[in-house]
Amino acid sequence: MRTALRATALRATVVSAAALVGVTASATGASATTTGNATPARVVIAENCVVSQTVPSVFGGWKVTLTNSAHTGATAQLRDEKGRSVAKVDQYRTVDTSVGLKVTGVISSAPVFHQRSQGGDMPWTPTAFPKLPAACNVSGTLVGTTSLPGGLTQKTYKVAKHDYQARLFQGAYLVGHLRPAAGSYEDVRRVGNRYVTLDRMGYSLTWTGTTTTSATPGRYKLSNGTLIKLTRDNGLYGIRVTTPKGTWGPTTYYAKGKSLLVQEGNAMVVLNANGTLGAYVHGAARQTAPVRIGA
């Protein structure tokens, strides 16, 4: 795997998406010289590597929510008639015999949920989890395994030229999936206070940095002077970033269910779906969270 320094030098001004679909944009005539008063273009970066469906439970009136995630594997959540969570099986606990729940192939491309109402030799009733889009499944050739701080391990796969993906593990457990979209350049995943990026050339960058604790809309400032405008629209958080020349960029990027990354100059800004912000400034002695400076 190439070094983080090389990766940073090669990055362009781009925004990443989780998969090949789930990105929508609406142009409003904004240009590269858009000012803070003009209406910017709007781009939504949506999570596409998590799918769910609800199936009946063998316990009358209860339901089971099946969630298949490229980031954390398969999870089955048993809920009572009021929708309250009763039990769960996932990669951390694959079998719960007390309520007759089991999941097999938990981090495979075809996990299966099993349930039964009694123990002993009563057979299990299988139900396939909903399938993820093809771009969210692991494929290609393993080209590198890297140990990262915080007990993380990154496994990187080459799918094709300019098409890489990676899985992040904490110990034996899957905690993230990275695959830049065809129309973008890189993807980002936050695990605890560590950020990991992967670009379409297979280069990776990781850093430990603080994240803002609130999601208050307004203007924020990075350590290199770059300004960020955090907004909220129809329940989604979005960011607009100033260029190295100090003018506002032409686009507001919105995060729907996943973190997104925008780079301007030597700064990278991460917007998490909950509205919190992280950042990486190349050459900075210490990586710090953006600081709110006003409305």
Beta strands, then each sheet from edge to edge (+ up, - down):
strand 1: 23-26
strand 2: 41-46
strand 3: 50-56
strand 4: 63-69
strand 5: 73-79
strand 6: 85-89
strand 7: 95-96
strand 8: 101-104
strand 9: 112-115
strand 10: 125-128
strand 11: 141-148
strand 12: 152-160
strand 13: 163-170
strand 14: 173-178
strand 15: 186-191
strand 16: 194-199
strand 17: 204-208
strand 18: 218-221
strand 19: 227-233
strand 20: 236-241
strand 21: 251-256
strand 22: 260-264
strand 23: 267-271
strand 24: 277-281
strand 25: 291-294
sheet 1: 1+ 2- 21- 20+ 19- 18+ 25-
sheet 2: 3+ 4- 5+ 6-
sheet 3: 7+ 8- 9+ 10-
sheet 4: 11+ 12- 13+ 14-
sheet 5: 15+ 16- 17+
sheet 6: 22+ 23- 24+
end
